[in-house]
Amino acid sequence: VLRDGYERVNGDGSKLAGAIRRVVHAAERKPRDALKKWRDYLAIARSQGLLNALKARELKETLEKIPNRVIKDAYERIVGDGSKVTGVIKRLLHAAHRKPREALKKWRDWV
């Protein structure tokens, strides 16, 4: 009843003219609706980016709560292929190898 009345009003008393105008109006509205859907998608994508940043921050805060000795132990085991002793030795050798380079950089900055 409501659609019939709308079509008669829109079609100047003719249901057929009202129905045709409704179809034409819907076709004219399609690009506008598509643009609105695209804008909504972009807004969601941006908010997902914010969501990802929020999740990354939460992960960082959670990882900061882990004691350093646990992280150090895990790193040594990874570097040492499961052996903590091998990991410690590799870490010490790497630090010794890096020492002259850091000293030269400090000297260069000082001079």
Jmol script that loads the backbone (N, CA, C; Angstrom):
load data "model"
ATOM      1  N   VAL A   1       0.841  -1.187   0.000  1.00  0.00           N
ATOM      2  CA  VAL A   1       0.000   0.000   0.000  1.00  0.00           C
ATOM      3  C   VAL A   1       0.885   1.248   0.000  1.00  0.00           C
ATOM      4  N   LEU A   2       1.954   1.203   0.777  1.00  0.00           N
ATOM      5  CA  LEU A   2       2.831   2.358   0.861  1.00  0.00           C
ATOM      6  C   LEU A   2       3.563   2.586  -0.462  1.00  0.00           C
ATOM      7  N   ARG A   3       4.091   1.477  -1.047  1.00  0.00           N
ATOM      8  CA  ARG A   3       4.791   1.605  -2.331  1.00  0.00           C
ATOM      9  C   ARG A   3       3.816   2.072  -3.411  1.00  0.00           C
ATOM     10  N   ASP A   4       2.595   1.525  -3.394  1.00  0.00           N
ATOM     11  CA  ASP A   4       1.587   1.918  -4.391  1.00  0.00           C
ATOM     12  C   ASP A   4       1.313   3.415  -4.305  1.00  0.00           C
ATOM     13  N   GLY A   5       1.156   3.904  -3.088  1.00  0.00           N
ATOM     14  CA  GLY A   5       0.900   5.336  -2.902  1.00  0.00           C
ATOM     15  C   GLY A   5       2.094   6.170  -3.349  1.00  0.00           C
ATOM     16  N   TYR A   6       3.305   5.729  -3.022  1.00  0.00           N
ATOM     17  CA  TYR A   6       4.510   6.454  -3.415  1.00  0.00           C
ATOM     18  C   TYR A   6       4.622   6.518  -4.937  1.00  0.00           C
ATOM     19  N   GLU A   7       4.357   5.373  -5.593  1.00  0.00           N
ATOM     20  CA  GLU A   7       4.458   5.348  -7.056  1.00  0.00           C
ATOM     21  C   GLU A   7       3.406   6.234  -7.703  1.00  0.00           C
ATOM     22  N   ARG A   8       2.226   6.287  -7.134  1.00  0.00           N
ATOM     23  CA  ARG A   8       1.171   7.142  -7.704  1.00  0.00           C
ATOM     24  C   ARG A   8       1.526   8.620  -7.524  1.00  0.00           C
ATOM     25  N   VAL A   9       2.063   8.975  -6.348  1.00  0.00           N
ATOM     26  CA  VAL A   9       2.445  10.375  -6.108  1.00  0.00           C
ATOM     27  C   VAL A   9       3.615  10.741  -7.006  1.00  0.00           C
ATOM     28  N   ASN A  10       4.601   9.852  -7.100  1.00  0.00           N
ATOM     29  CA  ASN A  10       5.796  10.111  -7.885  1.00  0.00           C
ATOM     30  C   ASN A  10       5.492  10.112  -9.386  1.00  0.00           C
ATOM     31  N   GLY A  11       4.483   9.355  -9.776  1.00  0.00           N
ATOM     32  CA  GLY A  11       4.156   9.249 -11.202  1.00  0.00           C
ATOM     33  C   GLY A  11       2.993  10.112 -11.622  1.00  0.00           C
ATOM     34  N   ASP A  12       2.633  11.116 -10.815  1.00  0.00           N
ATOM     35  CA  ASP A  12       1.511  12.023 -11.121  1.00  0.00           C
ATOM     36  C   ASP A  12       0.218  11.247 -11.368  1.00  0.00           C
ATOM     37  N   GLY A  13      -0.044  10.279 -10.508  1.00  0.00           N
ATOM     38  CA  GLY A  13      -1.280   9.504 -10.593  1.00  0.00           C
ATOM     39  C   GLY A  13      -1.128   8.185 -11.314  1.00  0.00           C
ATOM     40  N   SER A  14      -0.036   7.981 -12.051  1.00  0.00           N
ATOM     41  CA  SER A  14       0.160   6.746 -12.795  1.00  0.00           C
ATOM     42  C   SER A  14       1.164   5.868 -12.055  1.00  0.00           C
ATOM     43  N   LYS A  15       0.711   4.615 -11.764  1.00  0.00           N
ATOM     44  CA  LYS A  15       1.623   3.683 -11.082  1.00  0.00           C
ATOM     45  C   LYS A  15       2.797   3.316 -11.987  1.00  0.00           C
ATOM     46  N   LEU A  16       2.557   3.176 -13.265  1.00  0.00           N
ATOM     47  CA  LEU A  16       3.611   2.788 -14.205  1.00  0.00           C
ATOM     48  C   LEU A  16       4.685   3.871 -14.289  1.00  0.00           C
ATOM     49  N   ALA A  17       4.279   5.129 -14.418  1.00  0.00           N
ATOM     50  CA  ALA A  17       5.241   6.234 -14.486  1.00  0.00           C
ATOM     51  C   ALA A  17       6.011   6.337 -13.171  1.00  0.00           C
ATOM     52  N   GLY A  18       5.333   6.103 -12.051  1.00  0.00           N
ATOM     53  CA  GLY A  18       5.993   6.141 -10.737  1.00  0.00           C
ATOM     54  C   GLY A  18       7.029   5.028 -10.596  1.00  0.00           C
ATOM     55  N   ALA A  19       6.676   3.826 -11.092  1.00  0.00           N
ATOM     56  CA  ALA A  19       7.609   2.702 -11.014  1.00  0.00           C
ATOM     57  C   ALA A  19       8.839   2.970 -11.875  1.00  0.00           C
ATOM     58  N   ILE A  20       8.612   3.531 -13.075  1.00  0.00           N
ATOM     59  CA  ILE A  20       9.738   3.853 -13.964  1.00  0.00           C
ATOM     60  C   ILE A  20      10.631   4.907 -13.317  1.00  0.00           C
ATOM     61  N   ARG A  21      10.031   5.918 -12.723  1.00  0.00           N
ATOM     62  CA  ARG A  21      10.822   6.964 -12.057  1.00  0.00           C
ATOM     63  C   ARG A  21      11.608   6.382 -10.876  1.00  0.00           C
ATOM     64  N   ARG A  22      11.008   5.424 -10.165  1.00  0.00           N
ATOM     65  CA  ARG A  22      11.700   4.795  -9.031  1.00  0.00           C
ATOM     66  C   ARG A  22      12.924   4.024  -9.517  1.00  0.00           C
ATOM     67  N   VAL A  23      12.777   3.307 -10.644  1.00  0.00           N
ATOM     68  CA  VAL A  23      13.897   2.554 -11.210  1.00  0.00           C
ATOM     69  C   VAL A  23      14.991   3.505 -11.695  1.00  0.00           C
ATOM     70  N   VAL A  24      14.598   4.588 -12.351  1.00  0.00           N
ATOM     71  CA  VAL A  24      15.571   5.578 -12.842  1.00  0.00           C
ATOM     72  C   VAL A  24      16.287   6.224 -11.659  1.00  0.00           C
ATOM     73  N   HIS A  25      15.522   6.558 -10.631  1.00  0.00           N
ATOM     74  CA  HIS A  25      16.126   7.176  -9.434  1.00  0.00           C
ATOM     75  C   HIS A  25      17.123   6.212  -8.772  1.00  0.00           C
ATOM     76  N   ALA A  26      16.780   4.945  -8.725  1.00  0.00           N
ATOM     77  CA  ALA A  26      17.695   3.943  -8.151  1.00  0.00           C
ATOM     78  C   ALA A  26      18.963   3.828  -8.988  1.00  0.00           C
ATOM     79  N   ALA A  27      18.831   3.882 -10.314  1.00  0.00           N
ATOM     80  CA  ALA A  27      19.999   3.812 -11.196  1.00  0.00           C
ATOM     81  C   ALA A  27      20.883   5.048 -11.024  1.00  0.00           C
ATOM     82  N   GLU A  28      20.260   6.218 -10.836  1.00  0.00           N
ATOM     83  CA  GLU A  28      21.040   7.440 -10.610  1.00  0.00           C
ATOM     84  C   GLU A  28      21.767   7.400  -9.263  1.00  0.00           C
ATOM     85  N   ARG A  29      21.187   6.698  -8.317  1.00  0.00           N
ATOM     86  CA  ARG A  29      21.743   6.630  -6.960  1.00  0.00           C
ATOM     87  C   ARG A  29      22.902   5.632  -6.858  1.00  0.00           C
ATOM     88  N   LYS A  30      23.032   4.717  -7.809  1.00  0.00           N
ATOM     89  CA  LYS A  30      24.057   3.667  -7.754  1.00  0.00           C
ATOM     90  C   LYS A  30      25.479   4.217  -7.592  1.00  0.00           C
ATOM     91  N   PRO A  31      25.923   5.168  -8.441  1.00  0.00           N
ATOM     92  CA  PRO A  31      27.298   5.666  -8.274  1.00  0.00           C
ATOM     93  C   PRO A  31      27.526   6.320  -6.907  1.00  0.00           C
ATOM     94  N   ARG A  32      26.520   7.040  -6.430  1.00  0.00           N
ATOM     95  CA  ARG A  32      26.631   7.691  -5.131  1.00  0.00           C
ATOM     96  C   ARG A  32      26.755   6.650  -4.019  1.00  0.00           C
ATOM     97  N   ASP A  33      25.948   5.590  -4.117  1.00  0.00           N
ATOM     98  CA  ASP A  33      26.030   4.512  -3.126  1.00  0.00           C
ATOM     99  C   ASP A  33      27.375   3.793  -3.195  1.00  0.00           C
ATOM    100  N   ALA A  34      27.883   3.599  -4.416  1.00  0.00           N
ATOM    101  CA  ALA A  34      29.183   2.936  -4.574  1.00  0.00           C
ATOM    102  C   ALA A  34      30.288   3.786  -3.947  1.00  0.00           C
ATOM    103  N   LEU A  35      30.241   5.104  -4.150  1.00  0.00           N
ATOM    104  CA  LEU A  35      31.235   5.996  -3.560  1.00  0.00           C
ATOM    105  C   LEU A  35      31.144   5.982  -2.039  1.00  0.00           C
ATOM    106  N   LYS A  36      29.929   5.940  -1.533  1.00  0.00           N
ATOM    107  CA  LYS A  36      29.745   5.878  -0.080  1.00  0.00           C
ATOM    108  C   LYS A  36      30.316   4.577   0.479  1.00  0.00           C
ATOM    109  N   LYS A  37      30.084   3.453  -0.226  1.00  0.00           N
ATOM    110  CA  LYS A  37      30.644   2.181   0.209  1.00  0.00           C
ATOM    111  C   LYS A  37      32.166   2.233   0.208  1.00  0.00           C
ATOM    112  N   TRP A  38      32.760   2.877  -0.821  1.00  0.00           N
ATOM    113  CA  TRP A  38      34.214   2.999  -0.912  1.00  0.00           C
ATOM    114  C   TRP A  38      34.755   3.840   0.244  1.00  0.00           C
ATOM    115  N   ARG A  39      34.083   4.951   0.550  1.00  0.00           N
ATOM    116  CA  ARG A  39      34.515   5.796   1.672  1.00  0.00           C
ATOM    117  C   ARG A  39      34.430   5.033   2.991  1.00  0.00           C
ATOM    118  N   ASP A  40      33.349   4.280   3.154  1.00  0.00           N
ATOM    119  CA  ASP A  40      33.213   3.481   4.370  1.00  0.00           C
ATOM    120  C   ASP A  40      34.327   2.446   4.469  1.00  0.00           C
ATOM    121  N   TYR A  41      34.665   1.825   3.337  1.00  0.00           N
ATOM    122  CA  TYR A  41      35.760   0.842   3.316  1.00  0.00           C
ATOM    123  C   TYR A  41      37.085   1.498   3.702  1.00  0.00           C
ATOM    124  N   LEU A  42      37.345   2.696   3.142  1.00  0.00           N
ATOM    125  CA  LEU A  42      38.591   3.397   3.474  1.00  0.00           C
ATOM    126  C   LEU A  42      38.646   3.742   4.961  1.00  0.00           C
ATOM    127  N   ALA A  43      37.500   4.158   5.503  1.00  0.00           N
ATOM    128  CA  ALA A  43      37.463   4.483   6.932  1.00  0.00           C
ATOM    129  C   ALA A  43      37.759   3.239   7.775  1.00  0.00           C
ATOM    130  N   ILE A  44      37.194   2.113   7.364  1.00  0.00           N
ATOM    131  CA  ILE A  44      37.446   0.863   8.091  1.00  0.00           C
ATOM    132  C   ILE A  44      38.908   0.460   7.957  1.00  0.00           C
ATOM    133  N   ALA A  45      39.461   0.617   6.744  1.00  0.00           N
ATOM    134  CA  ALA A  45      40.866   0.262   6.524  1.00  0.00           C
ATOM    135  C   ALA A  45      41.780   1.130   7.383  1.00  0.00           C
ATOM    136  N   ARG A  46      41.470   2.419   7.458  1.00  0.00           N
ATOM    137  CA  ARG A  46      42.289   3.307   8.294  1.00  0.00           C
ATOM    138  C   ARG A  46      42.168   2.921   9.760  1.00  0.00           C
ATOM    139  N   SER A  47      40.954   2.613  10.196  1.00  0.00           N
ATOM    140  CA  SER A  47      40.776   2.236  11.596  1.00  0.00           C
ATOM    141  C   SER A  47      41.467   0.902  11.873  1.00  0.00           C
ATOM    142  N   GLN A  48      41.522   0.005  10.854  1.00  0.00           N
ATOM    143  CA  GLN A  48      42.271  -1.244  11.026  1.00  0.00           C
ATOM    144  C   GLN A  48      43.742  -0.929  11.205  1.00  0.00           C
ATOM    145  N   GLY A  49      44.242   0.074  10.468  1.00  0.00           N
ATOM    146  CA  GLY A  49      45.626   0.488  10.649  1.00  0.00           C
ATOM    147  C   GLY A  49      45.858   0.970  12.067  1.00  0.00           C
ATOM    148  N   LEU A  50      44.889   1.733  12.584  1.00  0.00           N
ATOM    149  CA  LEU A  50      44.989   2.166  13.969  1.00  0.00           C
ATOM    150  C   LEU A  50      44.901   0.973  14.903  1.00  0.00           C
ATOM    151  N   LEU A  51      44.035   0.029  14.538  1.00  0.00           N
ATOM    152  CA  LEU A  51      43.906  -1.179  15.353  1.00  0.00           C
ATOM    153  C   LEU A  51      45.205  -1.966  15.360  1.00  0.00           C
ATOM    154  N   ASN A  52      45.848  -2.076  14.192  1.00  0.00           N
ATOM    155  CA  ASN A  52      47.119  -2.792  14.118  1.00  0.00           C
ATOM    156  C   ASN A  52      48.174  -2.093  14.950  1.00  0.00           C
ATOM    157  N   ALA A  53      48.185  -0.768  14.900  1.00  0.00           N
ATOM    158  CA  ALA A  53      49.143  -0.011  15.713  1.00  0.00           C
ATOM    159  C   ALA A  53      48.874  -0.230  17.193  1.00  0.00           C
ATOM    160  N   LEU A  54      47.596  -0.283  17.553  1.00  0.00           N
ATOM    161  CA  LEU A  54      47.232  -0.517  18.945  1.00  0.00           C
ATOM    162  C   LEU A  54      47.676  -1.905  19.389  1.00  0.00           C
ATOM    163  N   LYS A  55      47.457  -2.905  18.540  1.00  0.00           N
ATOM    164  CA  LYS A  55      47.878  -4.264  18.864  1.00  0.00           C
ATOM    165  C   LYS A  55      49.393  -4.357  18.985  1.00  0.00           C
ATOM    166  N   ALA A  56      50.105  -3.655  18.108  1.00  0.00           N
ATOM    167  CA  ALA A  56      51.571  -3.663  18.162  1.00  0.00           C
ATOM    168  C   ALA A  56      52.056  -3.032  19.462  1.00  0.00           C
ATOM    169  N   ARG A  57      51.418  -1.941  19.863  1.00  0.00           N
ATOM    170  CA  ARG A  57      51.801  -1.297  21.121  1.00  0.00           C
ATOM    171  C   ARG A  57      51.534  -2.206  22.311  1.00  0.00           C
ATOM    172  N   GLU A  58      50.385  -2.882  22.298  1.00  0.00           N
ATOM    173  CA  GLU A  58      50.065  -3.810  23.383  1.00  0.00           C
ATOM    174  C   GLU A  58      51.079  -4.952  23.443  1.00  0.00           C
ATOM    175  N   LEU A  59      51.467  -5.460  22.269  1.00  0.00           N
ATOM    176  CA  LEU A  59      52.464  -6.525  22.223  1.00  0.00           C
ATOM    177  C   LEU A  59      53.795  -6.034  22.781  1.00  0.00           C
ATOM    178  N   LYS A  60      54.181  -4.824  22.396  1.00  0.00           N
ATOM    179  CA  LYS A  60      55.440  -4.257  22.883  1.00  0.00           C
ATOM    180  C   LYS A  60      55.407  -4.110  24.401  1.00  0.00           C
ATOM    181  N   GLU A  61      54.297  -3.601  24.932  1.00  0.00           N
ATOM    182  CA  GLU A  61      54.187  -3.442  26.381  1.00  0.00           C
ATOM    183  C   GLU A  61      54.232  -4.790  27.091  1.00  0.00           C
ATOM    184  N   THR A  62      53.603  -5.787  26.489  1.00  0.00           N
ATOM    185  CA  THR A  62      53.618  -7.122  27.081  1.00  0.00           C
ATOM    186  C   THR A  62      55.025  -7.698  27.075  1.00  0.00           C
ATOM    187  N   LEU A  63      55.736  -7.518  25.947  1.00  0.00           N
ATOM    188  CA  LEU A  63      57.101  -8.035  25.858  1.00  0.00           C
ATOM    189  C   LEU A  63      58.043  -7.309  26.810  1.00  0.00           C
ATOM    190  N   GLU A  64      57.756  -6.028  27.082  1.00  0.00           N
ATOM    191  CA  GLU A  64      58.597  -5.284  28.016  1.00  0.00           C
ATOM    192  C   GLU A  64      58.446  -5.811  29.438  1.00  0.00           C
ATOM    193  N   LYS A  65      57.341  -6.465  29.727  1.00  0.00           N
ATOM    194  CA  LYS A  65      57.122  -7.009  31.065  1.00  0.00           C
ATOM    195  C   LYS A  65      57.911  -8.297  31.296  1.00  0.00           C
ATOM    196  N   ILE A  66      58.355  -8.918  30.209  1.00  0.00           N
ATOM    197  CA  ILE A  66      59.136 -10.145  30.345  1.00  0.00           C
ATOM    198  C   ILE A  66      60.511  -9.765  30.878  1.00  0.00           C
ATOM    199  N   PRO A  67      60.988 -10.459  31.909  1.00  0.00           N
ATOM    200  CA  PRO A  67      62.305 -10.125  32.461  1.00  0.00           C
ATOM    201  C   PRO A  67      63.401 -10.279  31.402  1.00  0.00           C
ATOM    202  N   ASN A  68      64.401  -9.410  31.513  1.00  0.00           N
ATOM    203  CA  ASN A  68      65.495  -9.417  30.540  1.00  0.00           C
ATOM    204  C   ASN A  68      66.250 -10.744  30.546  1.00  0.00           C
ATOM    205  N   ARG A  69      66.348 -11.382  31.701  1.00  0.00           N
ATOM    206  CA  ARG A  69      67.104 -12.641  31.759  1.00  0.00           C
ATOM    207  C   ARG A  69      66.419 -13.726  30.942  1.00  0.00           C
ATOM    208  N   VAL A  70      65.086 -13.698  30.870  1.00  0.00           N
ATOM    209  CA  VAL A  70      64.359 -14.688  30.074  1.00  0.00           C
ATOM    210  C   VAL A  70      64.619 -14.441  28.589  1.00  0.00           C
ATOM    211  N   ILE A  71      64.583 -13.162  28.188  1.00  0.00           N
ATOM    212  CA  ILE A  71      64.844 -12.813  26.786  1.00  0.00           C
ATOM    213  C   ILE A  71      66.279 -13.170  26.425  1.00  0.00           C
ATOM    214  N   LYS A  72      67.211 -12.862  27.326  1.00  0.00           N
ATOM    215  CA  LYS A  72      68.620 -13.153  27.085  1.00  0.00           C
ATOM    216  C   LYS A  72      68.841 -14.656  26.959  1.00  0.00           C
ATOM    217  N   ASP A  73      68.197 -15.421  27.820  1.00  0.00           N
ATOM    218  CA  ASP A  73      68.315 -16.876  27.777  1.00  0.00           C
ATOM    219  C   ASP A  73      67.773 -17.424  26.454  1.00  0.00           C
ATOM    220  N   ALA A  74      66.607 -16.918  26.036  1.00  0.00           N
ATOM    221  CA  ALA A  74      66.010 -17.384  24.779  1.00  0.00           C
ATOM    222  C   ALA A  74      66.900 -17.017  23.596  1.00  0.00           C
ATOM    223  N   TYR A  75      67.449 -15.803  23.612  1.00  0.00           N
ATOM    224  CA  TYR A  75      68.340 -15.368  22.528  1.00  0.00           C
ATOM    225  C   TYR A  75      69.571 -16.272  22.453  1.00  0.00           C
ATOM    226  N   GLU A  76      70.156 -16.572  23.600  1.00  0.00           N
ATOM    227  CA  GLU A  76      71.353 -17.417  23.613  1.00  0.00           C
ATOM    228  C   GLU A  76      71.051 -18.820  23.098  1.00  0.00           C
ATOM    229  N   ARG A  77      69.901 -19.346  23.422  1.00  0.00           N
ATOM    230  CA  ARG A  77      69.523 -20.672  22.934  1.00  0.00           C
ATOM    231  C   ARG A  77      69.261 -20.655  21.425  1.00  0.00           C
ATOM    232  N   ILE A  78      68.672 -19.572  20.933  1.00  0.00           N
ATOM    233  CA  ILE A  78      68.410 -19.472  19.492  1.00  0.00           C
ATOM    234  C   ILE A  78      69.725 -19.356  18.729  1.00  0.00           C
ATOM    235  N   VAL A  79      70.605 -18.470  19.201  1.00  0.00           N
ATOM    236  CA  VAL A  79      71.890 -18.272  18.533  1.00  0.00           C
ATOM    237  C   VAL A  79      72.742 -19.531  18.614  1.00  0.00           C
ATOM    238  N   GLY A  80      72.650 -20.234  19.739  1.00  0.00           N
ATOM    239  CA  GLY A  80      73.465 -21.429  19.936  1.00  0.00           C
ATOM    240  C   GLY A  80      72.816 -22.700  19.430  1.00  0.00           C
ATOM    241  N   ASP A  81      71.776 -22.599  18.619  1.00  0.00           N
ATOM    242  CA  ASP A  81      71.069 -23.768  18.075  1.00  0.00           C
ATOM    243  C   ASP A  81      70.620 -24.725  19.175  1.00  0.00           C
ATOM    244  N   GLY A  82      70.059 -24.167  20.234  1.00  0.00           N
ATOM    245  CA  GLY A  82      69.535 -24.978  21.325  1.00  0.00           C
ATOM    246  C   GLY A  82      70.491 -25.093  22.500  1.00  0.00           C
ATOM    247  N   SER A  83      71.765 -24.827  22.285  1.00  0.00           N
ATOM    248  CA  SER A  83      72.753 -24.920  23.357  1.00  0.00           C
ATOM    249  C   SER A  83      73.014 -23.523  23.906  1.00  0.00           C
ATOM    250  N   LYS A  84      72.762 -23.357  25.195  1.00  0.00           N
ATOM    251  CA  LYS A  84      72.958 -22.058  25.819  1.00  0.00           C
ATOM    252  C   LYS A  84      74.441 -21.687  25.866  1.00  0.00           C
ATOM    253  N   VAL A  85      75.304 -22.658  26.118  1.00  0.00           N
ATOM    254  CA  VAL A  85      76.745 -22.404  26.207  1.00  0.00           C
ATOM    255  C   VAL A  85      77.282 -21.915  24.859  1.00  0.00           C
ATOM    256  N   THR A  86      76.882 -22.592  23.782  1.00  0.00           N
ATOM    257  CA  THR A  86      77.320 -22.177  22.451  1.00  0.00           C
ATOM    258  C   THR A  86      76.824 -20.768  22.142  1.00  0.00           C
ATOM    259  N   GLY A  87      75.596 -20.450  22.540  1.00  0.00           N
ATOM    260  CA  GLY A  87      75.045 -19.121  22.329  1.00  0.00           C
ATOM    261  C   GLY A  87      75.820 -18.055  23.069  1.00  0.00           C
ATOM    262  N   VAL A  88      76.221 -18.347  24.315  1.00  0.00           N
ATOM    263  CA  VAL A  88      77.001 -17.391  25.103  1.00  0.00           C
ATOM    264  C   VAL A  88      78.352 -17.151  24.440  1.00  0.00           C
ATOM    265  N   ILE A  89      79.000 -18.216  23.997  1.00  0.00           N
ATOM    266  CA  ILE A  89      80.308 -18.080  23.342  1.00  0.00           C
ATOM    267  C   ILE A  89      80.187 -17.259  22.064  1.00  0.00           C
ATOM    268  N   LYS A  90      79.151 -17.529  21.264  1.00  0.00           N
ATOM    269  CA  LYS A  90      78.960 -16.764  20.027  1.00  0.00           C
ATOM    270  C   LYS A  90      78.696 -15.296  20.330  1.00  0.00           C
ATOM    271  N   ARG A  91      77.917 -15.035  21.380  1.00  0.00           N
ATOM    272  CA  ARG A  91      77.623 -13.652  21.757  1.00  0.00           C
ATOM    273  C   ARG A  91      78.892 -12.932  22.199  1.00  0.00           C
ATOM    274  N   LEU A  92      79.740 -13.598  22.985  1.00  0.00           N
ATOM    275  CA  LEU A  92      80.995 -12.993  23.429  1.00  0.00           C
ATOM    276  C   LEU A  92      81.930 -12.720  22.252  1.00  0.00           C
ATOM    277  N   LEU A  93      82.016 -13.656  21.326  1.00  0.00           N
ATOM    278  CA  LEU A  93      82.869 -13.458  20.147  1.00  0.00           C
ATOM    279  C   LEU A  93      82.357 -12.295  19.298  1.00  0.00           C
ATOM    280  N   HIS A  94      81.049 -12.210  19.156  1.00  0.00           N
ATOM    281  CA  HIS A  94      80.460 -11.118  18.375  1.00  0.00           C
ATOM    282  C   HIS A  94      80.743  -9.776  19.047  1.00  0.00           C
ATOM    283  N   ALA A  95      80.634  -9.722  20.379  1.00  0.00           N
ATOM    284  CA  ALA A  95      80.910  -8.480  21.111  1.00  0.00           C
ATOM    285  C   ALA A  95      82.378  -8.097  20.972  1.00  0.00           C
ATOM    286  N   ALA A  96      83.282  -9.090  21.034  1.00  0.00           N
ATOM    287  CA  ALA A  96      84.712  -8.804  20.890  1.00  0.00           C
ATOM    288  C   ALA A  96      85.024  -8.315  19.485  1.00  0.00           C
ATOM    289  N   HIS A  97      84.352  -8.867  18.505  1.00  0.00           N
ATOM    290  CA  HIS A  97      84.552  -8.460  17.113  1.00  0.00           C
ATOM    291  C   HIS A  97      84.050  -7.028  16.885  1.00  0.00           C
ATOM    292  N   ARG A  98      83.016  -6.652  17.617  1.00  0.00           N
ATOM    293  CA  ARG A  98      82.389  -5.350  17.458  1.00  0.00           C
ATOM    294  C   ARG A  98      83.119  -4.247  18.233  1.00  0.00           C
ATOM    295  N   LYS A  99      83.884  -4.583  19.245  1.00  0.00           N
ATOM    296  CA  LYS A  99      84.542  -3.616  20.121  1.00  0.00           C
ATOM    297  C   LYS A  99      85.408  -2.589  19.378  1.00  0.00           C
ATOM    298  N   PRO A 100      86.349  -3.003  18.503  1.00  0.00           N
ATOM    299  CA  PRO A 100      87.195  -2.005  17.830  1.00  0.00           C
ATOM    300  C   PRO A 100      86.389  -1.021  16.979  1.00  0.00           C
ATOM    301  N   ARG A 101      85.353  -1.514  16.333  1.00  0.00           N
ATOM    302  CA  ARG A 101      84.524  -0.655  15.493  1.00  0.00           C
ATOM    303  C   ARG A 101      83.835   0.420  16.341  1.00  0.00           C
ATOM    304  N   GLU A 102      83.309   0.030  17.494  1.00  0.00           N
ATOM    305  CA  GLU A 102      82.642   0.992  18.372  1.00  0.00           C
ATOM    306  C   GLU A 102      83.641   1.982  18.953  1.00  0.00           C
ATOM    307  N   ALA A 103      84.843   1.512  19.294  1.00  0.00           N
ATOM    308  CA  ALA A 103      85.867   2.405  19.840  1.00  0.00           C
ATOM    309  C   ALA A 103      86.269   3.443  18.789  1.00  0.00           C
ATOM    310  N   LEU A 104      86.446   3.008  17.541  1.00  0.00           N
ATOM    311  CA  LEU A 104      86.803   3.929  16.470  1.00  0.00           C
ATOM    312  C   LEU A 104      85.700   4.963  16.251  1.00  0.00           C
ATOM    313  N   LYS A 105      84.464   4.524  16.322  1.00  0.00           N
ATOM    314  CA  LYS A 105      83.334   5.448  16.148  1.00  0.00           C
ATOM    315  C   LYS A 105      83.308   6.476  17.272  1.00  0.00           C
ATOM    316  N   LYS A 106      83.553   6.040  18.520  1.00  0.00           N
ATOM    317  CA  LYS A 106      83.587   6.985  19.646  1.00  0.00           C
ATOM    318  C   LYS A 106      84.727   7.978  19.477  1.00  0.00           C
ATOM    319  N   TRP A 107      85.883   7.498  19.043  1.00  0.00           N
ATOM    320  CA  TRP A 107      87.047   8.371  18.849  1.00  0.00           C
ATOM    321  C   TRP A 107      86.757   9.401  17.765  1.00  0.00           C
ATOM    322  N   ARG A 108      86.111   8.938  16.660  1.00  0.00           N
ATOM    323  CA  ARG A 108      85.775   9.828  15.554  1.00  0.00           C
ATOM    324  C   ARG A 108      84.799  10.918  16.005  1.00  0.00           C
ATOM    325  N   ASP A 109      83.840  10.535  16.824  1.00  0.00           N
ATOM    326  CA  ASP A 109      82.876  11.514  17.339  1.00  0.00           C
ATOM    327  C   ASP A 109      83.537  12.499  18.288  1.00  0.00           C
ATOM    328  N   TRP A 110      84.523  12.022  19.046  1.00  0.00           N
ATOM    329  CA  TRP A 110      85.200  12.875  20.013  1.00  0.00           C
ATOM    330  C   TRP A 110      86.128  13.875  19.336  1.00  0.00           C
ATOM    331  N   VAL A 111      86.776  13.424  18.234  1.00  0.00           N
ATOM    332  CA  VAL A 111      87.728  14.289  17.521  1.00  0.00           C
ATOM    333  C   VAL A 111      86.987  15.150  16.592  1.00  0.00           C
TER     334      VAL A 111
END
end "model"
wireframe off; spacefill off
backbone 0.3
color backbone group
